[in-house]
Amino acid sequence: MLEHIKAVAMDVDGVLTDGTFWWGPDGNELKRFCFADGTGITLAMQAGLLMALISGESSESGMTLVQRYADKLKIKNVYKGCHDKAWAVQDFAAKNGLDLSAVCFIGDGVIDLPAMSIVGFSAAPSNAHPSVLKQAKLVTSRTGGQGAVREVLDSIFTQKHKDIL
């Protein structure tokens, strides 16, 4: 099943971050991203996987951080302030000529469930909401913001290239 995945779309807060944020003394919002996840995304893109970030974040500073992360990793498909993640996944797939069965979605919250239900493969960090853990085809051993994305990407890569490993 994973060997047919051509693209990965993912939530940001709770997946690429641990779901917390800080406010600096100037009122700016701060988030912590995992370096292992970023490296995994870069390697996956170099191997030909398409990537999308789909964030429900609606604060201006939070959306700016999502865009900065996307720019740093050269992720072109970015949906910010998105509360209909199933629509975003469908749009991402259509714009890239993909069948939904070739898309993996990684989510952690109940807002992610509709997107998880329409893709070919769904995954969740181990600290996701119980309803998400129940629906995910893969639950990582790692939590959000602690390498969960890298774990999913490594699983996809291992299945896609099992003949050369």
GROMACS elastic network, one bead per residue, 0.5 to 0.9 nm:
[ bonds ]
;  ai    aj funct       b0    kb
    1     4     6  0.58488   500
    1     5     6  0.74782   500
    1   120     6  0.78672   500
    1   121     6  0.75731   500
    1   159     6  0.82649   500
    2     5     6  0.53800   500
    2   102     6  0.86061   500
    2   104     6  0.84663   500
    2   120     6  0.85363   500
    2   121     6  0.72226   500
    2   155     6  0.77204   500
    2   156     6  0.53664   500
    2   157     6  0.83018   500
    2   158     6  0.88139   500
    2   159     6  0.59227   500
    2   160     6  0.68275   500
    3     6     6  0.83936   500
    3   156     6  0.65624   500
    3   157     6  0.78348   500
    3   158     6  0.84121   500
    3   159     6  0.51498   500
    3   161     6  0.78497   500
    3   162     6  0.89413   500
    4   101     6  0.78919   500
    4   102     6  0.57195   500
    4   103     6  0.84919   500
    4   120     6  0.86047   500
    4   156     6  0.88785   500
    4   159     6  0.89261   500
    4   160     6  0.73898   500
    5     8     6  0.76677   500
    5    49     6  0.79831   500
    5   101     6  0.75000   500
    5   103     6  0.55712   500
    5   104     6  0.64985   500
    5   120     6  0.76122   500
    5   121     6  0.77941   500
    5   156     6  0.72561   500
    5   160     6  0.81721   500
    6    48     6  0.75656   500
    6    49     6  0.52304   500
    6    50     6  0.64444   500
    6    98     6  0.79087   500
    6   102     6  0.53033   500
    6   103     6  0.61413   500
    6   104     6  0.80940   500
    7    48     6  0.85674   500
    7    49     6  0.50916   500
    7    51     6  0.57122   500
    7    52     6  0.79413   500
    7    93     6  0.83049   500
    7    98     6  0.82460   500
    7   102     6  0.64851   500
    7   104     6  0.62605   500
    7   105     6  0.86333   500
    8    49     6  0.71262   500
    8    50     6  0.62538   500
    8    52     6  0.63720   500
    8    53     6  0.87086   500
    8   102     6  0.87081   500
    8   103     6  0.56693   500
    8   105     6  0.58026   500
    8   106     6  0.75813   500
    8   153     6  0.84667   500
    9    50     6  0.82674   500
    9    51     6  0.56627   500
    9    53     6  0.57877   500
    9    54     6  0.68356   500
    9    77     6  0.88083   500
    9    89     6  0.69835   500
    9    92     6  0.83247   500
    9   103     6  0.71821   500
    9   104     6  0.61899   500
    9   106     6  0.64894   500
    9   107     6  0.88738   500
   10    15     6  0.73433   500
   10    16     6  0.82293   500
   10    51     6  0.80511   500
   10    52     6  0.63255   500
   10    53     6  0.52043   500
   10    54     6  0.57768   500
   10    55     6  0.80012   500
   10   104     6  0.81528   500
   10   105     6  0.53871   500
   10   107     6  0.60703   500
   10   149     6  0.85751   500
   11    14     6  0.74568   500
   11    15     6  0.59541   500
   11    16     6  0.73419   500
   11    52     6  0.87274   500
   11    53     6  0.60088   500
   11    55     6  0.53253   500
   11    56     6  0.78081   500
   11    85     6  0.86505   500
   11   105     6  0.80180   500
   11   106     6  0.63305   500
   11   107     6  0.53340   500
   11   108     6  0.75010   500
   11   109     6  0.88472   500
   11   112     6  0.75558   500
   12    15     6  0.52612   500
   12    17     6  0.64178   500
   12    19     6  0.83748   500
   12    53     6  0.65954   500
   12    54     6  0.67135   500
   12    55     6  0.55040   500
   12    56     6  0.81953   500
   12    57     6  0.84241   500
   12    66     6  0.75184   500
   12   107     6  0.81940   500
   12   145     6  0.89762   500
   13    16     6  0.60410   500
   13    17     6  0.51156   500
   13    18     6  0.67183   500
   13    20     6  0.76225   500
   13    21     6  0.89868   500
   13    31     6  0.87177   500
   13    55     6  0.72550   500
   13    56     6  0.83496   500
   13    57     6  0.78612   500
   13   108     6  0.84121   500
   13   144     6  0.80298   500
   13   145     6  0.82320   500
   14    17     6  0.50835   500
   14    20     6  0.77501   500
   14   107     6  0.77931   500
   14   108     6  0.60560   500
   14   109     6  0.78657   500
   14   125     6  0.80303   500
   14   127     6  0.83860   500
   14   128     6  0.75470   500
   14   143     6  0.82363   500
   14   145     6  0.66097   500
   15    18     6  0.67143   500
   15    19     6  0.74143   500
   15   106     6  0.72063   500
   15   107     6  0.63393   500
   15   108     6  0.63473   500
   15   124     6  0.76635   500
   15   125     6  0.65368   500
   15   128     6  0.84669   500
   15   143     6  0.76988   500
   15   145     6  0.57764   500
   15   146     6  0.85805   500
   15   147     6  0.88474   500
   15   148     6  0.70059   500
   15   149     6  0.69607   500
   16    19     6  0.82589   500
   16    32     6  0.84518   500
   16    33     6  0.59652   500
   16    34     6  0.68109   500
   16    37     6  0.70688   500
   16    38     6  0.86406   500
   16   144     6  0.58666   500
   16   146     6  0.78271   500
   16   147     6  0.79450   500
   16   148     6  0.77180   500
   16   149     6  0.67931   500
   17    20     6  0.72624   500
   17    21     6  0.87996   500
   17    31     6  0.69425   500
   17    32     6  0.58131   500
   17    33     6  0.51219   500
   17    34     6  0.69793   500
   17   144     6  0.56749   500
   17   146     6  0.75032   500
   18    21     6  0.85512   500
   18    31     6  0.85615   500
   18    32     6  0.73761   500
   18    33     6  0.79087   500
   18    34     6  0.89299   500
   18   143     6  0.73025   500
   18   146     6  0.70719   500
   19    31     6  0.83628   500
   19    32     6  0.88744   500
   19   144     6  0.72715   500
   19   145     6  0.75733   500
   20    30     6  0.89271   500
   20    31     6  0.69700   500
   20    32     6  0.81192   500
   21    29     6  0.65529   500
   21    30     6  0.55651   500
   21    31     6  0.50055   500
   21    32     6  0.76046   500
   22    28     6  0.81189   500
   22    29     6  0.55892   500
   22    31     6  0.65831   500
   23    26     6  0.77529   500
   23    27     6  0.54820   500
   23    28     6  0.54561   500
   23    30     6  0.60866   500
   24    27     6  0.52141   500
   24    28     6  0.52055   500
   24    29     6  0.62801   500
   24    30     6  0.70139   500
   25    28     6  0.73639   500
   26    29     6  0.89508   500
   28    61     6  0.64245   500
   28    62     6  0.87545   500
   29    59     6  0.89245   500
   29    61     6  0.58277   500
   29    62     6  0.63760   500
   29    65     6  0.82884   500
   30    61     6  0.83387   500
   30    62     6  0.78421   500
   30    65     6  0.78070   500
   31    62     6  0.82461   500
   31    65     6  0.76217   500
   32   145     6  0.73904   500
   33    36     6  0.89508   500
   33    37     6  0.78620   500
   33    38     6  0.79878   500
   33    69     6  0.85803   500
   33   145     6  0.58766   500
   33   146     6  0.81900   500
   34    37     6  0.54220   500
   34    38     6  0.66262   500
   34    39     6  0.89114   500
   34   144     6  0.89214   500
   34   145     6  0.53849   500
   34   146     6  0.58395   500
   34   147     6  0.63233   500
   35    38     6  0.50951   500
   35    39     6  0.61922   500
   35    40     6  0.85640   500
   35   146     6  0.87539   500
   35   147     6  0.80174   500
   36    39     6  0.51159   500
   36    40     6  0.60913   500
   36    41     6  0.86168   500
   36   146     6  0.79450   500
   36   147     6  0.57304   500
   36   148     6  0.89876   500
   36   149     6  0.83649   500
   36   150     6  0.62317   500
   37    40     6  0.50186   500
   37    41     6  0.61613   500
   37    42     6  0.86365   500
   37   145     6  0.78354   500
   37   146     6  0.78561   500
   37   147     6  0.53214   500
   37   148     6  0.72372   500
   37   149     6  0.54014   500
   37   151     6  0.82239   500
   37   153     6  0.87261   500
   38    41     6  0.50960   500
   38    42     6  0.62151   500
   38    43     6  0.86439   500
   38    69     6  0.88694   500
   38    73     6  0.70267   500
   38   147     6  0.89964   500
   38   149     6  0.85485   500
   38   150     6  0.78219   500
   39    42     6  0.51017   500
   39    43     6  0.61658   500
   39    44     6  0.85070   500
   39    73     6  0.87403   500
   39   150     6  0.77790   500
   40    43     6  0.51386   500
   40    44     6  0.59787   500
   40    45     6  0.85151   500
   40   147     6  0.89026   500
   40   149     6  0.75016   500
   40   151     6  0.83872   500
   40   153     6  0.64879   500
   40   154     6  0.75010   500
   41    44     6  0.50536   500
   41    45     6  0.60925   500
   41    46     6  0.85479   500
   41    49     6  0.87547   500
   41    51     6  0.77408   500
   41    73     6  0.75822   500
   41    75     6  0.89658   500
   41   149     6  0.80035   500
   41   150     6  0.72268   500
   41   153     6  0.74181   500
   42    45     6  0.52204   500
   42    46     6  0.62286   500
   42    47     6  0.86891   500
   42    73     6  0.64793   500
   42    74     6  0.83519   500
   43    46     6  0.50127   500
   43    47     6  0.62349   500
   43    48     6  0.87916   500
   43    49     6  0.89298   500
   44    48     6  0.64475   500
   44    49     6  0.54799   500
   44    50     6  0.79953   500
   44    51     6  0.85652   500
   44   153     6  0.68413   500
   44   154     6  0.85277   500
   44   157     6  0.76409   500
   45    48     6  0.50038   500
   45    50     6  0.60512   500
   45    51     6  0.71417   500
   45    75     6  0.87520   500
   46    49     6  0.73398   500
   47   157     6  0.85891   500
   50    75     6  0.83709   500
   50    77     6  0.85804   500
   50    96     6  0.85019   500
   51    75     6  0.62626   500
   51    76     6  0.77295   500
   51    77     6  0.66746   500
   51    78     6  0.88035   500
   52    70     6  0.87395   500
   52    75     6  0.66075   500
   52    76     6  0.71933   500
   52    78     6  0.56437   500
   52    79     6  0.77269   500
   52    89     6  0.84132   500
   52    92     6  0.73579   500
   53    66     6  0.81009   500
   53    70     6  0.75375   500
   53    75     6  0.77226   500
   53    76     6  0.87648   500
   53    77     6  0.64501   500
   53    79     6  0.60903   500
   53    80     6  0.79586   500
   54    57     6  0.89883   500
   54    77     6  0.84130   500
   54    78     6  0.60658   500
   54    80     6  0.61800   500
   54    81     6  0.82344   500
   54    82     6  0.66842   500
   54    83     6  0.89714   500
   54    85     6  0.67091   500
   54    88     6  0.70524   500
   54    89     6  0.80825   500
   55    58     6  0.82699   500
   55    63     6  0.81095   500
   55    66     6  0.77037   500
   55    78     6  0.80356   500
   55    79     6  0.60350   500
   55    81     6  0.59269   500
   55    82     6  0.57661   500
   55    83     6  0.78563   500
   55    85     6  0.81324   500
   56    63     6  0.89037   500
   56    79     6  0.81887   500
   56    80     6  0.61246   500
   56    83     6  0.53003   500
   56    84     6  0.83853   500
   56    85     6  0.81096   500
   56   111     6  0.84630   500
   57    60     6  0.84331   500
   57    62     6  0.60845   500
   57    63     6  0.60520   500
   57    66     6  0.83873   500
   57    80     6  0.63228   500
   57    82     6  0.72806   500
   57    83     6  0.86516   500
   58    61     6  0.85652   500
   58    62     6  0.68053   500
   58    63     6  0.63036   500
   58    80     6  0.70914   500
   58    82     6  0.78816   500
   59    62     6  0.51010   500
   59    63     6  0.60743   500
   59    64     6  0.84995   500
   59    81     6  0.79507   500
   60    63     6  0.52054   500
   60    64     6  0.61546   500
   60    65     6  0.87416   500
   61    65     6  0.62934   500
   61    66     6  0.87802   500
   62    65     6  0.51256   500
   62    66     6  0.63749   500
   62    67     6  0.87208   500
   63    66     6  0.50708   500
   63    67     6  0.62245   500
   63    68     6  0.85967   500
   63    80     6  0.60736   500
   63    81     6  0.71564   500
   64    67     6  0.50919   500
   64    68     6  0.60920   500
   64    69     6  0.86260   500
   65    69     6  0.61723   500
   65    70     6  0.85759   500
   66    69     6  0.52009   500
   66    70     6  0.62472   500
   66    71     6  0.86410   500
   66    78     6  0.83431   500
   66    80     6  0.75355   500
   67    71     6  0.59996   500
   67    72     6  0.84751   500
   67    78     6  0.74235   500
   67    80     6  0.81482   500
   68    71     6  0.50290   500
   68    72     6  0.60495   500
   68    73     6  0.86423   500
   69    72     6  0.51075   500
   69    73     6  0.63288   500
   69    74     6  0.83810   500
   69    75     6  0.83237   500
   70    73     6  0.52710   500
   70    74     6  0.57057   500
   70    76     6  0.70381   500
   70    77     6  0.83303   500
   70    78     6  0.71926   500
   71    75     6  0.62419   500
   71    76     6  0.76953   500
   72    75     6  0.78812   500
   73    76     6  0.89665   500
   75    78     6  0.71283   500
   77    92     6  0.70284   500
   78    92     6  0.89738   500
   79    82     6  0.60571   500
   79    85     6  0.86768   500
   79    88     6  0.69198   500
   80    83     6  0.88239   500
   82    85     6  0.62735   500
   82    88     6  0.75113   500
   83    86     6  0.88435   500
   83    87     6  0.89952   500
   83    88     6  0.88996   500
   83   111     6  0.71574   500
   83   112     6  0.89077   500
   84    87     6  0.54842   500
   84    88     6  0.65650   500
   84    89     6  0.89821   500
   84   111     6  0.78333   500
   84   112     6  0.85503   500
   84   114     6  0.81895   500
   84   115     6  0.81940   500
   85    89     6  0.61396   500
   85    90     6  0.85235   500
   85   111     6  0.74401   500
   85   112     6  0.64351   500
   85   113     6  0.86298   500
   85   114     6  0.70697   500
   85   115     6  0.54923   500
   85   116     6  0.89496   500
   86    89     6  0.51649   500
   86    90     6  0.62214   500
   86    91     6  0.85849   500
   86   112     6  0.78314   500
   86   113     6  0.83768   500
   86   114     6  0.54619   500
   86   116     6  0.77114   500
   86   117     6  0.83501   500
   86   118     6  0.72221   500
   86   119     6  0.89558   500
   87    90     6  0.50766   500
   87    91     6  0.60754   500
   87    92     6  0.85447   500
   87   114     6  0.89934   500
   87   115     6  0.76909   500
   88    91     6  0.50061   500
   88    92     6  0.60219   500
   88    93     6  0.85276   500
   88   115     6  0.81950   500
   89    92     6  0.50369   500
   89    93     6  0.60998   500
   89    94     6  0.85249   500
   89   100     6  0.80223   500
   89   103     6  0.82956   500
   89   105     6  0.81186   500
   89   115     6  0.65218   500
   89   118     6  0.85331   500
   89   119     6  0.81436   500
   90    93     6  0.51511   500
   90    94     6  0.60609   500
   90    95     6  0.85391   500
   90    99     6  0.88974   500
   90   100     6  0.71239   500
   90   115     6  0.85514   500
   90   118     6  0.85641   500
   90   119     6  0.89402   500
   91    94     6  0.51115   500
   91    95     6  0.60090   500
   91    96     6  0.85203   500
   92    95     6  0.52881   500
   92    96     6  0.62714   500
   92    97     6  0.86098   500
   92    98     6  0.82690   500
   93    96     6  0.52441   500
   93    97     6  0.59749   500
   93    99     6  0.63726   500
   93   100     6  0.62971   500
   93   102     6  0.86121   500
   93   103     6  0.74591   500
   94    97     6  0.50784   500
   94    98     6  0.60126   500
   94    99     6  0.76172   500
   94   100     6  0.86247   500
   95    98     6  0.78118   500
   98   101     6  0.80932   500
   98   102     6  0.65022   500
   98   103     6  0.76252   500
   99   102     6  0.55757   500
   99   103     6  0.73149   500
   99   119     6  0.87071   500
   99   120     6  0.87435   500
  100   103     6  0.52714   500
  100   104     6  0.83615   500
  100   118     6  0.68066   500
  100   119     6  0.50180   500
  100   120     6  0.60676   500
  101   104     6  0.79997   500
  101   118     6  0.79643   500
  101   119     6  0.53696   500
  101   121     6  0.72693   500
  102   119     6  0.73133   500
  102   120     6  0.57265   500
  102   121     6  0.78802   500
  103   119     6  0.55352   500
  103   120     6  0.56219   500
  103   121     6  0.65818   500
  103   122     6  0.85281   500
  104   116     6  0.80542   500
  104   119     6  0.60470   500
  104   120     6  0.60837   500
  104   122     6  0.54093   500
  104   123     6  0.73938   500
  105   112     6  0.86194   500
  105   115     6  0.69492   500
  105   116     6  0.58094   500
  105   119     6  0.66989   500
  105   120     6  0.83699   500
  105   121     6  0.65886   500
  105   123     6  0.63154   500
  105   124     6  0.84930   500
  106   112     6  0.82112   500
  106   116     6  0.74573   500
  106   121     6  0.87438   500
  106   122     6  0.58516   500
  106   124     6  0.54133   500
  106   125     6  0.79353   500
  106   136     6  0.84787   500
  106   149     6  0.76808   500
  106   152     6  0.83350   500
  107   110     6  0.85312   500
  107   111     6  0.85098   500
  107   112     6  0.54208   500
  107   113     6  0.76530   500
  107   115     6  0.84674   500
  107   116     6  0.73524   500
  107   122     6  0.78032   500
  107   123     6  0.65847   500
  107   124     6  0.52729   500
  107   125     6  0.74977   500
  107   128     6  0.76340   500
  107   132     6  0.74614   500
  107   136     6  0.85954   500
  108   111     6  0.83241   500
  108   112     6  0.66294   500
  108   113     6  0.84956   500
  108   123     6  0.85217   500
  108   124     6  0.55832   500
  108   125     6  0.64638   500
  108   126     6  0.86390   500
  108   127     6  0.75551   500
  108   129     6  0.60041   500
  108   130     6  0.89965   500
  108   132     6  0.61217   500
  108   133     6  0.78937   500
  108   144     6  0.79745   500
  109   112     6  0.54257   500
  109   113     6  0.72127   500
  109   128     6  0.62743   500
  109   129     6  0.55335   500
  109   130     6  0.87799   500
  109   131     6  0.81579   500
  109   132     6  0.63860   500
  110   113     6  0.53751   500
  110   114     6  0.83143   500
  110   129     6  0.69087   500
  110   130     6  0.89844   500
  110   131     6  0.69701   500
  110   132     6  0.64813   500
  111   114     6  0.71218   500
  111   115     6  0.83186   500
  112   115     6  0.55181   500
  112   116     6  0.62290   500
  112   117     6  0.88281   500
  112   132     6  0.77553   500
  113   117     6  0.61738   500
  113   131     6  0.81526   500
  113   132     6  0.64565   500
  113   135     6  0.76617   500
  113   136     6  0.89948   500
  114   117     6  0.51976   500
  114   118     6  0.68146   500
  115   118     6  0.56234   500
  115   119     6  0.67906   500
  115   122     6  0.86667   500
  116   119     6  0.58483   500
  116   120     6  0.84871   500
  116   121     6  0.75219   500
  116   122     6  0.53595   500
  116   123     6  0.79142   500
  116   132     6  0.85113   500
  116   135     6  0.76217   500
  116   136     6  0.73642   500
  117   120     6  0.83853   500
  117   121     6  0.86466   500
  117   122     6  0.77096   500
  117   135     6  0.78208   500
  117   136     6  0.88892   500
  118   121     6  0.86258   500
  118   122     6  0.89706   500
  119   122     6  0.67658   500
  121   136     6  0.79636   500
  121   137     6  0.64918   500
  121   138     6  0.81957   500
  122   135     6  0.77801   500
  122   136     6  0.50756   500
  122   137     6  0.53934   500
  122   138     6  0.65674   500
  122   139     6  0.88584   500
  123   132     6  0.86313   500
  123   133     6  0.81931   500
  123   135     6  0.84563   500
  123   137     6  0.57561   500
  123   139     6  0.57323   500
  123   140     6  0.74504   500
  123   149     6  0.89707   500
  123   152     6  0.71861   500
  124   127     6  0.80108   500
  124   128     6  0.62196   500
  124   129     6  0.89841   500
  124   132     6  0.69046   500
  124   133     6  0.63377   500
  124   135     6  0.88523   500
  124   136     6  0.59458   500
  124   137     6  0.82152   500
  124   138     6  0.64668   500
  124   139     6  0.50054   500
  124   140     6  0.63479   500
  124   143     6  0.86271   500
  124   144     6  0.83105   500
  124   148     6  0.77784   500
  124   149     6  0.86614   500
  124   152     6  0.86516   500
  125   128     6  0.55286   500
  125   133     6  0.80220   500
  125   138     6  0.85997   500
  125   139     6  0.57737   500
  125   140     6  0.50819   500
  125   141     6  0.71549   500
  125   142     6  0.60747   500
  125   144     6  0.52758   500
  125   145     6  0.87749   500
  125   147     6  0.88484   500
  125   148     6  0.54733   500
  125   149     6  0.78258   500
  126   129     6  0.87846   500
  126   133     6  0.73413   500
  126   139     6  0.56702   500
  126   140     6  0.53472   500
  126   141     6  0.57114   500
  126   142     6  0.58404   500
  126   143     6  0.50457   500
  126   144     6  0.74443   500
  126   148     6  0.79584   500
  127   130     6  0.83054   500
  127   133     6  0.82741   500
  127   140     6  0.89417   500
  127   142     6  0.80326   500
  127   143     6  0.53545   500
  127   144     6  0.68165   500
  128   131     6  0.81814   500
  128   132     6  0.61869   500
  128   133     6  0.61431   500
  128   139     6  0.87765   500
  128   143     6  0.78658   500
  128   144     6  0.77956   500
  129   132     6  0.52831   500
  129   133     6  0.63520   500
  129   134     6  0.87988   500
  130   133     6  0.50038   500
  130   134     6  0.62125   500
  130   135     6  0.87968   500
  131   134     6  0.51335   500
  131   135     6  0.64631   500
  131   136     6  0.87927   500
  132   135     6  0.51610   500
  132   136     6  0.60238   500
  133   136     6  0.53112   500
  133   137     6  0.83745   500
  133   138     6  0.83162   500
  133   139     6  0.64690   500
  134   137     6  0.82599   500
  134   139     6  0.89275   500
  135   138     6  0.88832   500
  136   139     6  0.62797   500
  138   152     6  0.78733   500
  139   142     6  0.85331   500
  139   148     6  0.88195   500
  139   152     6  0.87117   500
  140   143     6  0.71968   500
  140   147     6  0.89956   500
  140   148     6  0.58747   500
  140   149     6  0.84186   500
  140   151     6  0.65774   500
  140   152     6  0.70461   500
  141   148     6  0.72938   500
  141   151     6  0.80698   500
  142   145     6  0.84803   500
  142   146     6  0.60810   500
  142   147     6  0.60032   500
  142   149     6  0.86520   500
  142   151     6  0.75459   500
  143   146     6  0.54043   500
  143   147     6  0.69643   500
  143   148     6  0.56204   500
  144   147     6  0.68825   500
  144   148     6  0.55919   500
  144   149     6  0.76903   500
  145   148     6  0.67755   500
  145   149     6  0.80555   500
  146   149     6  0.82979   500
  146   150     6  0.89035   500
  147   150     6  0.51589   500
  147   151     6  0.62626   500
  147   152     6  0.88642   500
  148   151     6  0.50675   500
  148   152     6  0.64481   500
  148   153     6  0.87621   500
  149   152     6  0.51653   500
  149   153     6  0.61975   500
  149   154     6  0.85280   500
  150   153     6  0.50401   500
  150   154     6  0.59502   500
  150   155     6  0.84976   500
  151   154     6  0.51347   500
  151   155     6  0.62368   500
  151   156     6  0.87682   500
  152   155     6  0.50926   500
  152   156     6  0.63370   500
  152   157     6  0.86882   500
  153   156     6  0.50662   500
  153   157     6  0.61078   500
  153   158     6  0.84949   500
  154   157     6  0.50517   500
  154   158     6  0.59815   500
  154   159     6  0.86100   500
  155   158     6  0.51320   500
  155   159     6  0.62997   500
  155   160     6  0.86240   500
  156   159     6  0.52870   500
  156   160     6  0.60872   500
  156   161     6  0.85297   500
  157   160     6  0.50887   500
  157   161     6  0.59573   500
  157   162     6  0.80057   500
  158   161     6  0.53521   500
  158   162     6  0.54000   500
  158   163     6  0.89952   500
  158   165     6  0.74909   500
  159   162     6  0.52033   500
  159   163     6  0.85509   500
  160   163     6  0.80656   500
  161   164     6  0.55760   500
  161   165     6  0.64797   500
  162   165     6  0.52048   500
